[in-house]
Structure formats: structure tokens, C-alpha cells
Amino acid sequence: MVTKIGLDLGYSSIAISDASFEVDREPSIAVIDKNTRRIISVGRDSLLPENASAGIPIRPFKNGLLYSADFTKQIIKSAISVINTSEDIRCVVGVPANFNGKQEGELASMVIDAGVKECFMVKRAVAALIGAGYAPTISAISVNIGASGTEIAILCQGEIIYSETAEIGGEAFDEAVQRYILEQGE
């Protein structure tokens, strides 16, 4: 038997879904030792007070860029450990529209090294279209607002013909709202 999962590797969290459509989120963070640069903890464990204060927090995913292959593998391994299975895992990973073949290959290798048997890449804009219930062959505009970036992709008959990523996302939006509220209280 095979367990099928989907991964969305985000700046603030990894969303993981299995075939039953249950979604779990694992923080995409690692804490590393200040001196040795070794990993102290990953994922949820990194948010524990004793681990968070023991080193430097690292977020390996930002606008499609990976900070470190080792940290990335450990965080992915931590995320897929929530899928309690003895079966082989087949995984689909959503990637930014501007990811090239080399980047997809490197990420697929990391996911396989983290314990997945088979790994397939799909552009997030196409995955969003399918997830919204549309045929992947229609024309549409996809807007993906993440924690650190916003990706806009134009699809024509299922192909991404243009994409652009702006380095502003949900965290910046949250900060703007907080600043506004604080200014109103003065």
C-alpha cells in the first residue's frame, strides 16, 4: 500500500494533507546552535521555550529559496512524521511558478531523503486551480498570498504564461494592521 500526501512548503509553516483531506500544519522553523551551527530542534519542538531560547531560529523557505539543504530535510522529515504510517509515502509538492527544473530536482531529492518513496512537483498556481475544483486546462489568474511573499500567475489552458512574485505577504499585512491599531490608540 501507498500513503498519498501533499506538501506546501511555506515560510511560516508546512501544510501537509493526506488522501482523507485532513490538513496539518508544522512550523517551518529550525533552531540551530550558535556555535556549532548544528540543529537543536525542528518544527513544533522549536517553539518550545527551552529550545527557542537555546539557539538561532532559521526559516529555510523564503520566496522559493532554500536556506540549507540539511535544515530543509530535517523540517520536511519532522512534518511528514505526523503521517503515522508504515506504508511507502507518495508525495506531491507545490512549488512556486518560477522554480526551474534544477530547483525542483534538488527539492525532490530533499523530500526523498526525508523518507518519501516517490515525489512529484506541481506549480502552486496549477494546484490551486485544481484544488478550487476547476479543470487544469482553463485560463485563470492565481494569486497566492503567503507569509513572506505573494505570487501572481496567469494560466492559459493550464500553462503558466506569466508569473511574478512580490516580496510582501501576510506577515507584512499583519504588521501594517497592528501599526494602524496602535496609532489609532494614541
Disulfide bonds with the S-S distance in Angstrom:
none
